[in-house]
């Protein structure tokens, strides 16, 4: 199985607050779908960047996660 195949399978969305979402956009933060770690210097549409914590190619930009239906913003 390729590194990215397991990251795009159906999964529960990540829930973050609106303030955290805006901060992630401003700071170009990505999130790892494998371990949940944050990674800086991610384009908003990043896909399969390498995670500095778990080494998986599972970091996605915050807007990409939204478009994929994997990010849910709460109040």
Residue, then its C-alpha position, 0 to 999 in steps of 0.5 A: x500500500x502506498x503511503x498516501x492510500x491510508x490517509x485518504x480513506x473515510x475518516x471522521x473530520x478533525x474538529x477545530x475552532x474558527x479561531x484555530x482555523x484562522x490561525x492555521x491559515x495565517x501561519x501556513x499550518x498543516x496537519x498530519x492525518x496519521x499522528x495529528x501533529x502540526x507542521x509549519x510551512x505548508x501551502x494551504x493546498x498541501x497534500x502528502x507532505x512528510x510529517x516531521x513527527x511520524x515521518x508519514x507522508x500524511x500532512x495536508x494543508x488546512x484548506x485542502x483538509x476542508x475541501x476533502x471534508x476532513x475538517x469541521x469548524x466549530x464556534 
